[in-house]
Amino acid sequence: MDSRLTQRLSFRLTRNVVLSALTLGVLLNLGVVTLDYFNARSNMNSEIRALMEISHSPASQIAYNIDTRLAEELLDGLLRHPAIVNARIEDPQGRILAERERPTSDGPYRWLSDSLFQPRRDYREQLHVSQLQEMELGHLHVSIDTYPFGSTFLQRAGYTLLSGFLMSLALAGLLLVIFYMMITKPLLRVVSGLQDVDSDNAEKARLPTPRRHENDEIGLLVHITNEHLDTIDNGLQKQREAEGRLKDYNEKLAQIVEARTSEIRDKNEALQRSNRALIDAREEALETARARADFLASMSHEIRTPLNGLLGMLRLALENRLSATQRERMELALSAGENLVALVNDILDISKVEAGKLTLERISLDPGVLAEECATLFAQQSVRAADVAIVTRIAPDIEPAYLGDPTRLRQIINNLMGNAIKFTPQGQITLSLDPEHDGIELVVADTGIGMSREAQKTVFSAFSQGQADTARRFGGTGLGLTLCRQLVDRMGGTIEVQSKEREGTRVRVHLPLDVDPDAPSRSGENDFDGMRALLLTNRDNPHAPPLQDHLRYWGAHIRHQVTVPETPTTLEVEGQDLIIIDGHAPGWRPLVDQAERCPPVVHLGTDGDGADHSGIIHLPLVRRQLVNTLRVAIGLTAMDSPSHRAAPRSSTTLDVLLVEDNQVNQMVASGMLRKLGHRVVIRENGELALEYLRSNTCDLILMDCQMPVMDGFEATRQIRGTEGMAHVPVIAVTANAMEGDREQCLSAGMDDYLTKPYSIEAMREVLERWGAAAGVQSSRG
């Protein structure tokens, strides 16, 4: 193989070396030329100055004697210099005694010389004689053309650069020959030897070592190549021996395969029989799952129907005047019924998750508000409130709203808080909520009985609790954390438990939620920027740190004092806009009362802790209530906040047709409707309801779904097909709560869905939602 000159190693080495040398030479020559340029400029100035120093004395004598003839001779002598183009002698008043001038020279590189040295330069020297130093005689002026100096410099620079370039070319040629003889030619011999190798017996070939290259890199390359060829030759010999043995093995393997094929055929037939058995088992499991779903649906309906009557009657009874003992027993019965409803809901939700039928909403929600509502609810319901402190620690910088399912998030928080309260006889329960880069982190920590390492391994299993006697001592079914785990998994999050026996439990939940970009910012918090507040609490008050976090985030300046002085003293309140006192630390109140010009005082505790003061910050902390209390205390108006208390009566009186076959539920629903201010007509099934509607009108229909004679679905379809009744709102009232029940009601023509057992607040909300439309249509009729 004959490679081109430009592809040879010697050429590339020469090219690289010459280019490097040429570049270096050019840089050095440019350096020399630059030094020469500065020397040329200096020599030019020195030469002209020397001429003027020589001409100074005669020019001074001429100016003193005012001898014009001698002046002209002197100037003619100066113009003999090739660079001087103008010379003149002036008297002290600027009058010219003599002047000589000649044209400037020209050349092809005049423009380059002018750019380097300027076209002309002027020199001037004052004239005087040694005997009369103080007498001013005039000036000698000389103008030079720089081109003679510039052309000389350009010639020298050209010679320097050209000689360097020619030397580089000569070096390139010499290196090319040397590299070819020492590198390329020996390598070409090695390549030629490789080309002459017989391809059928390549492993037998050996490369010759070029002369005078036995001990350099080329000889080493040939030696190593020959060693590799020896290794390949030995390997091929062993391969041939192995192929012979492999041929014998193949013959034996063929016999083994033939024997095994018969065995596999028998096993395949057995496997097919097993597959048919698995298919039968799968069909049986599916049938069992369908039966389980039907059972759960039936159980839900059968349990919720009497529960609705039970809870409804209890709520109606609690509206009457009762003795303290009767009210306590009624409230305990109501609480037990609500716990039973929660248990049924947990079982159904677990079944939905396992069946893959649980659907999640993606709507705007405020996780901080949900957490505060849940904590407040548990704080109000806990009978051990005096022994257990419920603390909310909501990060002040959490976003106002996220996109997710508020119902499921509330369910997770309620289950975790319920577990913490159940297993914390005394101490503290902290509900924390912090933002993360992809969602939120929810933490419920308690100081309760804790769990062992073995119990933590099964804590997420259904019907599992930490100890064998836990259910007997604290109650519960062990479904709470199981449902939490399944809901968190469905929402794409994680849940983990850390616990030690007799030290408490910490449950951490991470939920990936997107921030709602359309959510409005929280209002009223910027009004505390610059406010100065004095916080007076005990050192171990668990609500003080989150309270300070909120106030500092809102821009307030907090001074926290945790020790009541043992001796009477005056409390420093000068410059404070507000004082916040721990309601359970009475030692602070006398100090505040003694203070002069005391600012408004707000109590941290319950209504009884500060009813006669400016306001109460209720515990656990609720940000909206905290904002309103502080605003009122410093003289601002409270922010509007949504009410969580249902109005005792609806704003519009409706004529409601109640279609219900169960007498207890009839009494419950009719009692709630009348309490809300509506008129009620009761019918026991769909057929009687249709008969009533043929001759009467109503504003709204509450329709039970499961009834004898004619169920609610068929009755609704016939109502929708009857002229004049197609637009009457029909609200489904059913005990069915499985997946698809709501869709079945809506597809039958019903407008909304009310699940048994329902509260008077839930009924009021539904009636308020549909009552306005019903009133408009009624007025049109």
Stockholm file with secondary structure:
# STOCKHOLM 1.0

chainA/1-781         MDSRLTQRLSFRLTRNVVLSALTLGVLLNLGVVTLDYFNARSNMNSEIRALMEISHSPASQIAYNIDTRLAEELLDGLLRHPAIVNARIEDPQGRILAERERPTSDGPYRWLSDSLFQPRRDYREQLHVSQLQEMELGHLHVSIDTYPFGSTFLQRAGYTLLSGFLMSLALAGLLLVIFYMMITKPLLRVVSGLQDVDSDNAEKARLPTPRRHENDEIGLLVHITNEHLDTIDNGLQKQREAEGRLKDYNEKLAQIVEARTSEIRDKNEALQRSNRALIDAREEALETARARADFLASMSHEIRTPLNGLLGMLRLALENRLSATQRERMELALSAGENLVALVNDILDISKVEAGKLTLERISLDPGVLAEECATLFAQQSVRAADVAIVTRIAPDIEPAYLGDPTRLRQIINNLMGNAIKFTPQGQITLSLDPEHDGIELVVADTGIGMSREAQKTVFSAFSQGQADTARRFGGTGLGLTLCRQLVDRMGGTIEVQSKEREGTRVRVHLPLDVDPDAPSRSGENDFDGMRALLLTNRDNPHAPPLQDHLRYWGAHIRHQVTVPETPTTLEVEGQDLIIIDGHAPGWRPLVDQAERCPPVVHLGTDGDGADHSGIIHLPLVRRQLVNTLRVAIGLTAMDSPSHRAAPRSSTTLDVLLVEDNQVNQMVASGMLRKLGHRVVIRENGELALEYLRSNTCDLILMDCQMPVMDGFEATRQIRGTEGMAHVPVIAVTANAMEGDREQCLSAGMDDYLTKPYSIEAMREVLERWGAAAGVQSSRG
#=GR chainA/1-781 SS CCCCGGGSHHHHHHHHHHHHHHHHHHHHHHHHHHHHHHHHHHHHHHHHHHHHHHHHHHHHHHHHHTCHHHHHHHHHHHHTSTTEEEEEEECTTSCEEEEEECCCCCCTTHHHHHHHHCSEEEEEEEECCSSCTTSCCEEEEEEEESHHHHHHHHHHHHHHHHHHHHHHHHHHHHHHHHHIIIIIHHHHHHHHHHHTSCGGGGGGCCCCCCTTCSSSHHHHHHHHHHHHHHHHHHHHHHHHHHHHHHHHHHHHHHHHHHHHHHHHHHHHHHHHHHHHHHHHHHHHHHHHHHHHHHHHHHHHHHHHHHHHHHHHHHHHHHTSCCCHHHHHHHHHHHHHHHHHHHHHHHHHHHHHHHHTCCCCCCEEECHHHHHHHHHHHHHHHCTTTTTEEEEEEECTTSCSCEEECHHHHHHHHHHHHHHHHHTCSSEEEEEEEEEETTEEEEEEEECSSCCCHHHHHSTTSTTCCSSTTHHHHHCCCSCHHHHHHHHHHHTTCEEEEEEETTTEEEEEEEECCEECTTCCCCCSGGGGTTCEEEEECCTTCTTHHHHHHHHHHTTCEEEEECCCCSSCCCCCCTTCSEEEEETTCTTHHHHHHHSTTCCCEEEEECGGGSTTSSEEEESSCCHHHHHHHHHHHTTCCCCCCCCCSCCSSCSSCCEEEEECSCHHHHHHHHHHHHHTTCEEEEESSHHHHHHHHHHCCCSEEEEESSCSSSCHHHHHHHHHTSTTCTTSCEEEEESCCSTTHHHHHHHTTCCEEEESSCCHHHHHHHHHHHHHHHHHHHHHC
#=GC SS_cons         CCCCGGGSHHHHHHHHHHHHHHHHHHHHHHHHHHHHHHHHHHHHHHHHHHHHHHHHHHHHHHHHHTCHHHHHHHHHHHHTSTTEEEEEEECTTSCEEEEEECCCCCCTTHHHHHHHHCSEEEEEEEECCSSCTTSCCEEEEEEEESHHHHHHHHHHHHHHHHHHHHHHHHHHHHHHHHHIIIIIHHHHHHHHHHHTSCGGGGGGCCCCCCTTCSSSHHHHHHHHHHHHHHHHHHHHHHHHHHHHHHHHHHHHHHHHHHHHHHHHHHHHHHHHHHHHHHHHHHHHHHHHHHHHHHHHHHHHHHHHHHHHHHHHHHHHHHTSCCCHHHHHHHHHHHHHHHHHHHHHHHHHHHHHHHHTCCCCCCEEECHHHHHHHHHHHHHHHCTTTTTEEEEEEECTTSCSCEEECHHHHHHHHHHHHHHHHHTCSSEEEEEEEEEETTEEEEEEEECSSCCCHHHHHSTTSTTCCSSTTHHHHHCCCSCHHHHHHHHHHHTTCEEEEEEETTTEEEEEEEECCEECTTCCCCCSGGGGTTCEEEEECCTTCTTHHHHHHHHHHTTCEEEEECCCCSSCCCCCCTTCSEEEEETTCTTHHHHHHHSTTCCCEEEEECGGGSTTSSEEEESSCCHHHHHHHHHHHTTCCCCCCCCCSCCSSCSSCCEEEEECSCHHHHHHHHHHHHHTTCEEEEESSHHHHHHHHHHCCCSEEEEESSCSSSCHHHHHHHHHTSTTCTTSCEEEEESCCSTTHHHHHHHTTCCEEEESSCCHHHHHHHHHHHHHHHHHHHHHC
//
